[in-house]
């Protein structure tokens, strides 16, 4: 358990999420800091990638992960139908890569990458990378939740690129929190 050095209590605002409270719900979700990933796959038209922060581990044995993609995305069809893909966890210095794949367009133009044995585009320099085979897709409201088995993983040391409150950030060294017994 941790207690924070600045214990000032702020009143909490309660609401029932719904169509008329989307902004507040999004703001509440934005209070959860997440890492940033780029998910890539190959299509008949070439490589496709998308920036996503909806990535999570599911199981260590067997190695299973999940991520979700919005149905509104122009890249939805590419990922909803793919069997193989890779999830790249970005480092703090890779903001430009995150932004490149967040925009619509040809994000791979001029970008060096390799292909794995399944033909999935692999980006270099990431904190970690998970090469995956799809197990299932599940309805998740306005998103599709994709569950996959990890067939290969890579990693390196470094600081993570974080997303919090609608913006990018870095992890501080933790000096603002102290363990409590």
C-alpha positions as CSV (number, residue, x, y, z in Angstrom):
1,X,0.0,0.0,0.0
2,X,1.2,3.5,-0.8
3,X,0.3,6.8,0.7
4,X,1.1,10.1,-1.1
5,X,3.1,12.9,0.4
6,X,0.4,15.4,-0.5
7,X,-2.7,13.8,1.1
8,X,-5.0,16.7,0.1
9,X,-8.5,15.2,-0.5
10,X,-10.4,16.4,-3.5
11,X,-14.2,15.8,-3.8
12,X,-15.1,13.1,-6.2
13,X,-17.8,13.7,-8.9
14,X,-20.2,10.8,-9.5
15,X,-22.3,10.3,-12.6
16,X,-24.0,7.6,-14.6
17,X,-22.1,7.0,-18.0
18,X,-24.4,7.4,-21.0
19,X,-24.8,9.1,-24.4
20,X,-25.1,12.5,-22.7
21,X,-22.0,12.0,-20.5
22,X,-19.5,10.7,-23.0
23,X,-17.0,13.5,-22.3
24,X,-17.0,12.9,-18.6
25,X,-16.7,9.2,-19.1
26,X,-13.7,9.7,-21.4
27,X,-12.2,12.0,-18.8
28,X,-12.7,9.4,-16.1
29,X,-11.0,6.8,-18.2
30,X,-8.2,9.2,-19.0
31,X,-7.2,9.1,-15.3
32,X,-5.8,5.7,-15.9
33,X,-2.3,5.9,-17.2
34,X,-1.5,3.5,-20.0
35,X,1.4,2.5,-22.2
36,X,1.4,3.2,-25.9
37,X,1.6,0.6,-28.5
38,X,1.7,0.3,-32.3
39,X,-0.1,-2.7,-33.7
40,X,0.9,-3.9,-37.2
41,X,-0.3,-6.4,-39.7
42,X,0.0,-7.1,-43.4
43,X,-2.9,-6.7,-45.9
44,X,-3.1,-7.4,-49.6
45,X,-2.5,-3.7,-50.1
46,X,0.6,-3.6,-47.9
47,X,1.5,-3.1,-44.2
48,X,-0.9,-1.4,-41.9
49,X,-0.4,-0.1,-38.3
50,X,-2.3,1.7,-35.7
51,X,-1.5,3.4,-32.4
52,X,-3.4,1.8,-29.5
53,X,-3.3,2.1,-25.7
54,X,-5.9,-0.7,-25.2
55,X,-3.3,-3.5,-24.7
56,X,-3.2,-5.9,-21.7
57,X,-1.7,-9.2,-20.7
58,X,-4.2,-12.0,-20.2
59,X,-2.2,-15.1,-19.3
60,X,1.4,-16.1,-18.8
61,X,0.8,-19.9,-19.5
62,X,-0.1,-20.0,-22.3
63,X,1.1,-16.5,-23.3
64,X,-2.0,-14.6,-24.2
65,X,-2.6,-10.8,-24.7
66,X,-5.5,-8.7,-25.9
67,X,-6.0,-5.3,-27.4
68,X,-9.1,-3.5,-28.9
69,X,-9.7,-1.4,-31.9
70,X,-12.5,1.1,-32.5
71,X,-15.1,0.2,-35.1
72,X,-14.9,3.8,-36.3
73,X,-11.3,3.4,-37.4
74,X,-10.5,3.4,-41.1
75,X,-8.1,0.5,-40.3
76,X,-10.8,-1.6,-38.5
77,X,-11.3,-4.0,-41.4
78,X,-7.6,-4.8,-41.7
79,X,-7.3,-5.7,-38.0
80,X,-10.8,-7.3,-37.5
81,X,-9.9,-9.8,-40.3
82,X,-6.2,-10.4,-39.6
83,X,-4.8,-13.7,-38.2
84,X,-1.3,-12.5,-37.5
85,X,-0.2,-9.2,-36.0
86,X,2.5,-7.6,-33.8
87,X,2.1,-5.3,-30.8
88,X,5.1,-2.9,-30.3
89,X,5.4,-1.3,-26.8
90,X,6.9,2.2,-27.4
91,X,9.7,3.9,-25.4
92,X,9.5,7.5,-24.1
93,X,11.6,8.7,-27.1
94,X,9.1,7.2,-29.6
95,X,6.4,9.9,-29.5
96,X,6.8,10.6,-33.2
97,X,6.3,7.0,-34.1
98,X,3.1,6.9,-32.0
99,X,1.8,10.0,-33.7
100,X,2.7,8.7,-37.1
101,X,0.5,5.6,-36.7
102,X,-2.3,7.6,-35.0
103,X,-2.9,9.6,-38.2
104,X,-4.6,8.2,-41.2
105,X,-2.3,7.7,-44.2
106,X,0.6,5.6,-45.3
107,X,2.5,5.4,-42.0
108,X,5.0,2.9,-43.4
109,X,6.1,5.1,-46.2
110,X,9.9,5.6,-45.7
111,X,9.8,3.7,-42.4
112,X,12.4,0.9,-42.1
113,X,10.8,-2.4,-40.9
114,X,11.3,-6.1,-41.2
115,X,8.8,-8.9,-41.9
116,X,8.5,-12.0,-39.7
117,X,7.8,-15.5,-41.1
118,X,4.1,-14.8,-41.2
119,X,4.7,-11.6,-43.2
120,X,3.9,-9.2,-40.3
121,X,5.7,-5.9,-40.3
122,X,8.1,-5.5,-37.3
123,X,9.3,-2.1,-36.1
124,X,12.7,-1.8,-34.4
125,X,13.7,0.1,-31.3
126,X,10.6,-0.6,-29.2
127,X,10.7,-1.5,-25.5
128,X,9.1,-4.8,-26.3
129,X,7.3,-6.5,-29.2
130,X,4.9,-9.4,-29.2
131,X,4.3,-11.4,-32.4
132,X,0.8,-12.8,-32.2
133,X,-1.7,-15.2,-33.7
134,X,-5.3,-14.4,-33.2
135,X,-7.4,-16.7,-31.0
136,X,-10.7,-14.8,-31.0
137,X,-12.5,-11.5,-31.4
138,X,-15.2,-10.3,-28.9
139,X,-17.9,-7.7,-29.2
140,X,-17.0,-4.7,-27.0
141,X,-19.5,-2.0,-27.7
142,X,-17.9,0.4,-30.2
143,X,-14.7,-1.7,-30.1
144,X,-13.6,-5.2,-31.1
145,X,-11.6,-7.0,-28.4
146,X,-8.9,-9.1,-30.1
147,X,-7.4,-12.0,-28.0
148,X,-4.2,-13.6,-29.3
149,X,-1.4,-16.1,-28.4
150,X,2.1,-14.7,-28.3
151,X,4.4,-16.7,-30.5
152,X,7.6,-14.6,-30.1
153,X,8.6,-11.6,-27.9
154,X,11.6,-9.2,-27.8
155,X,12.5,-6.6,-25.2
156,X,15.1,-3.9,-24.3
157,X,15.6,-1.6,-21.3
158,X,14.2,1.9,-21.4
159,X,11.5,4.3,-20.2
160,X,8.0,3.7,-21.4
161,X,5.9,6.2,-23.4
162,X,2.8,6.9,-21.3
163,X,-0.6,8.3,-22.1
164,X,-2.6,10.1,-19.3
165,X,-5.4,12.6,-19.4
166,X,-5.3,13.0,-23.2
167,X,-1.6,13.6,-23.5
168,X,1.8,11.9,-23.6
169,X,4.0,11.7,-20.5
170,X,6.9,10.0,-18.8
171,X,7.2,8.0,-15.7
172,X,8.8,9.8,-12.8
173,X,11.2,8.0,-10.5
174,X,8.5,7.5,-7.9
175,X,9.9,9.9,-5.3
176,X,6.4,11.3,-4.7
177,X,5.2,8.1,-3.2
178,X,6.5,6.1,-0.2
179,X,5.7,2.6,0.9
180,X,3.5,2.3,3.9
181,X,3.5,-0.7,6.2
